[in-house]
Amino acid sequence: FFIWAADHLKTDGTLVYNHKPRRNGKMIHPAEWFLRPSVRDRMQLMEEIVWDRCSTHNHSKGLMWPQTERLYVFRRTDGEYRLNNTKVLPHRSDIWKIPRAAANGHNAPFPDALAEAVVIAWTNAGDLVCDPYAGSGTVARITHKLGREFEGSEILPKYHRLACKLMSKAA
């Protein structure tokens, strides 16, 4: 995916990758993928944002309870880094305290505030935002609200239907 993104991003494009440290008896960290030479030669890691979800739902007696996820922000190695770190950006540090989203029919919906912060930070009006795992359409709704173009995909038909339903309510 990282290589595909690098080959398709504009030179001033940005990739924001959300990752929850997955645990199947051990933590799976995305650095295992993005530090490979085939990726490092194409993409430069620019930011690591800690998303404090303000809660957890993974209660394990054998592991600490994860309350955070990460946003990794990349640019092409031959590209420009564009950050709108202005007063309108709701979060200007590398720790974003944004409570998880209310239930909406998806098993892991993004909070509107998270999608809005990402879109404001790394895009301008009229830019194209692509979400290859669109889920319930949070990013689609936010890009529309903020005057950006949107393209997305969702492999599960039930989430595609949910996203269309939520988009029609927002219109």
C-alpha positions in Angstrom: 0.0 0.0 0.0 2.8 2.5 0.9 4.5 1.9 -2.5 1.2 2.2 -4.3 0.5 5.5 -2.5 4.0 6.9 -3.2 3.5 6.1 -6.9 0.1 7.9 -7.0 0.5 10.9 -4.7 1.1 14.3 -6.2 4.5 15.7 -5.3 2.9 17.9 -2.7 0.5 15.1 -1.6 0.3 13.7 1.9 -0.5 10.2 3.2 -2.0 10.1 6.7 -2.0 6.5 7.9 -4.0 5.6 11.1 -2.7 2.6 13.0 -3.9 0.9 16.2 -1.1 -1.2 17.6 -2.6 -4.6 16.9 -2.0 -7.3 19.4 -2.2 -11.0 18.9 0.0 -11.9 21.8 2.4 -9.2 20.6 2.3 -5.7 19.3 2.4 -5.2 15.6 4.0 -1.9 14.7 3.8 -0.4 11.2 7.5 0.5 11.2 7.9 -3.1 10.2 6.5 -2.0 6.8 7.4 1.6 6.4 11.1 1.3 7.3 11.7 -1.2 4.6 14.0 0.2 1.9 11.4 -0.3 -0.8 9.1 2.2 1.1 11.8 4.4 2.6 13.2 5.1 -0.9 9.7 6.5 -1.9 8.1 7.9 1.3 9.4 10.1 4.1 7.9 9.9 7.5 7.2 13.5 8.6 5.0 13.3 11.7 3.8 10.8 14.3 0.6 12.0 16.0 -0.6 10.2 19.1 -4.4 10.0 19.1 -5.6 9.7 22.7 -9.0 8.2 22.3 -9.8 9.0 26.0 -11.0 5.4 26.5 -10.4 1.8 25.7 -12.5 -1.2 24.9 -9.7 -3.8 24.9 -9.5 -5.1 28.4 -6.9 -7.8 28.8 -5.4 -9.1 32.0 -2.2 -10.0 30.1 -1.5 -6.6 28.4 -1.8 -2.9 29.1 -5.1 -1.4 28.0 -4.5 0.5 24.8 -6.0 4.0 24.8 -4.1 5.5 21.9 -3.7 5.0 18.2 -1.2 6.7 15.9 -1.4 8.8 12.8 1.7 8.5 10.6 2.1 11.4 8.1 4.2 10.8 5.0 5.3 12.7 1.9 7.0 11.4 -1.2 10.8 11.6 -0.8 10.9 13.8 -3.9 8.0 15.9 -2.8 7.1 18.9 -0.7 5.6 18.8 2.8 2.5 20.9 3.2 1.2 21.5 6.7 -1.5 24.0 7.5 -0.3 24.6 11.1 -2.5 27.6 11.6 -4.8 29.0 14.3 -7.7 27.2 12.7 -6.1 23.8 13.2 -7.8 22.4 16.3 -4.7 20.5 17.4 -1.2 22.0 16.9 0.9 19.4 18.8 1.7 15.8 18.3 -0.9 14.6 20.8 -4.5 14.9 19.8 -7.0 14.2 22.6 -10.2 13.3 20.7 -12.8 11.0 22.2 -13.8 8.0 20.1 -16.9 8.4 18.0 -20.5 7.6 19.1 -21.9 4.4 17.7 -23.3 4.8 14.2 -23.6 1.2 12.9 -19.9 0.7 12.1 -17.7 -1.3 14.5 -15.0 1.3 14.7 -16.2 4.7 13.4 -13.8 7.6 13.2 -14.7 10.7 15.2 -15.7 13.7 13.0 -13.2 15.8 15.0 -10.3 13.4 14.0 -11.2 13.5 10.3 -11.7 17.3 10.4 -8.3 17.9 12.1 -6.5 15.7 9.4 -8.3 17.3 6.5 -7.6 20.9 7.8 -3.9 20.1 8.6 -2.9 18.6 5.3 -5.3 19.8 2.6 -6.7 23.0 1.1 -10.1 23.8 -0.4 -10.5 21.9 -3.7 -7.9 19.2 -2.9 -8.7 15.6 -3.5 -8.9 13.4 -0.4 -8.8 9.6 -0.9 -9.9 7.1 1.8 -9.3 3.5 0.6 -11.1 2.1 3.7 -14.0 4.5 3.8 -16.1 2.6 6.4 -19.1 4.6 7.4 -18.0 7.7 5.4 -16.8 10.0 8.1 -13.9 11.3 5.9 -16.3 11.7 2.9 -18.7 13.8 5.0 -16.0 16.0 6.4 -14.3 16.6 3.1 -17.6 17.7 1.6 -18.2 20.0 4.6 -14.7 21.6 4.2 -14.9 22.0 0.4 -12.6 19.2 -0.7 -13.1 16.5 -3.3 -13.5 12.9 -2.2 -12.8 9.4 -3.5 -13.1 6.4 -1.4 -13.8 2.7 -1.4 -15.2 0.2 1.0 -15.1 -3.6 0.6 -18.0 -4.4 2.9 -21.4 -3.7 1.3 -23.1 -3.1 4.7 -20.6 -0.3 5.4 -21.0 1.2 1.9 -24.7 1.3 2.4 -24.3 2.9 5.8 -21.9 5.5 4.4 -24.4 6.4 1.6 -27.2 6.7 4.2 -25.1 8.9 6.5 -24.0 11.1 3.6 -27.6 11.6 2.4 -28.5 12.7 6.0 -25.6 15.2 6.0 -26.5 16.7 2.6 
